[in-house]
């Protein structure tokens, strides 16, 4: 849910400066995930996890996290 909201702008009626600043910061953080090195690292990590024959709950959570980041 958090990553979905990263690109949403605050409501035009929003008067909360803190909320607007928070959304700007979250949007900036999402931009950092687009760096080629970050994407490469995520793909490599995902590849390692998917090649494992047995995965733990942490592996499954990591797969879910990477998918959410790519969404």
N, C-alpha and C positions, 0 to 999 in steps of 0.2 A: 504494500500500500504506500509506503513512504516513497519508493522510487517512482511510482506512478505520479505522485504529487509534485515531483521535482520540477516538472516543466509547466505546471499550472501556475497561472498568475493569480495573485490575490483578487478578490472581488473588487470591482471599482468603487464600491461603497465602503471598503475597508478603511478604517481610520487608524488602525493599529500599526504604528511605525515598526514595532518589533516584528510583527507578522510579515510585513513587506520585506524587511531586512533578512528574516529567516528564509523566505522563499528565494530571495536573491542568492543567498549563501548556498542553499540546496541546489539551485540551478547551476551555480559555479562548480560545485562538487561533481555534479553529473557530467559536466563538460570534461572534467579531468579523467573520467572513465573512458573517454573517447581517444585518449592518447594511444598511439600505435603500440608502445611498449606495454601498456596496461592490458590492451586487448590481447596481445600476443601471450602475455603471462597467463591471463584467464583461460585462453584456449589450451595452452600447454598443460595447465593444471587440470582442466576438465578432461583432457585426453588421458592423463595419467590415471585419473579416477575411473574413467570408463573402461580402461584396460584391465582393471582389477577383477579377478574372478569373484571374490567375496568383498562386499562393501559393508562398512559399518553405518550406523545411523549418522555419524558425522559426515561420511562421504555423501550420503543421500542429501543431507542438508546443504552441503557445499554445491552439489549439482543444482539443487533448487535455487540457491543464491545466485549462481552464475547465470542461470536461465533468466531470473528476475532482472539482473543487471543488463543483460542483453535486450530484454524487452524494453 
